[in-house]
Amino acid sequence: METRRIGILGSGDVGQALGRGFARHGWDVKLGTRRPDELRTSMDEGDGVSVGTFAEATTHGDVVVLAVRGDAAEAVVEMVGAANFAEKLVLDATNPLDFSSGDVHLSFGGTDSLGERIQAKLPDASVVKCFNTVSNIQMIDPEFEAGTPPMFICGNDDEAKAQTEEILVELGWPGAMDVGDITAARYLEALVPLWVRVGSNLRTWKHAFTAVQ
């Protein structure tokens, strides 16, 4: 693949797992965060991973991954500015989850999704929903006892989804299962509360859903 520079917006467990994983596969990674100086003191830069602001990570990457908390995603995109995402593939790993009741549920959904909102804010970028239905420990080089399923993705741009599948294969996935345009993010995001409940019952976070026939 020609594209080797990636910006990852988010420095929590998901962002750092993706950063380490992409770097392990030879990508030049910049993690974006609100407070880059604090992150630099808590993690070792090097091995293909550096730290910057959200805007610096976005401009660094030919590909950008949105890996912030769902309730911060729209604000981060607005902070960076749509122009900085123009013509880029944006992999959206976010979910609009609400844990305030002690249980997990969607903040909104059914007729809307965070994926759609992100695409609407980035009209000149190609947003592909990806990584949001698995644990951060399984996002790169996944290992499942029953075999690794394809990754669920959706988005409006067929070329962007083909590029996403190439990236997934490079990262250890067998491929992608394309479930439609960006409106299908409603259903991929809705899988996540079920994924959490199943994981709680199984006492594992290494599981994933797939389709069988």
Number of C-alpha atoms within 10 A of each C-alpha: 7 5 12 15 20 26 31 31 31 26 23 15 14 23 23 19 18 25 27 17 19 24 20 17 15 12 20 21 29 28 32 28 24 15 13 16 12 11 18 13 9 8 12 11 14 11 13 17 22 19 25 22 18 26 20 18 28 28 20 21 24 18 24 24 29 27 27 24 18 18 15 13 24 16 11 19 20 12 11 17 15 16 12 18 25 15 14 19 24 29 26 27 25 25 29 20 19 16 10 8 7 7 11 15 18 18 14 16 15 12 8 14 23 26 29 21 14 25 20 13 15 22 14 16 21 25 30 30 34 28 24 23 26 21 20 19 16 20 23 23 17 18 16 11 7 7 9 19 19 19 23 22 26 27 26 17 16 15 12 20 26 14 15 23 22 16 17 21 16 16 18 16 21 17 20 21 16 19 15 16 18 23 21 21 29 19 15 21 25 21 16 21 18 15 18 21 13 15 15 11 9 11 11 11 16 17 20 17 16 10 8 5 2
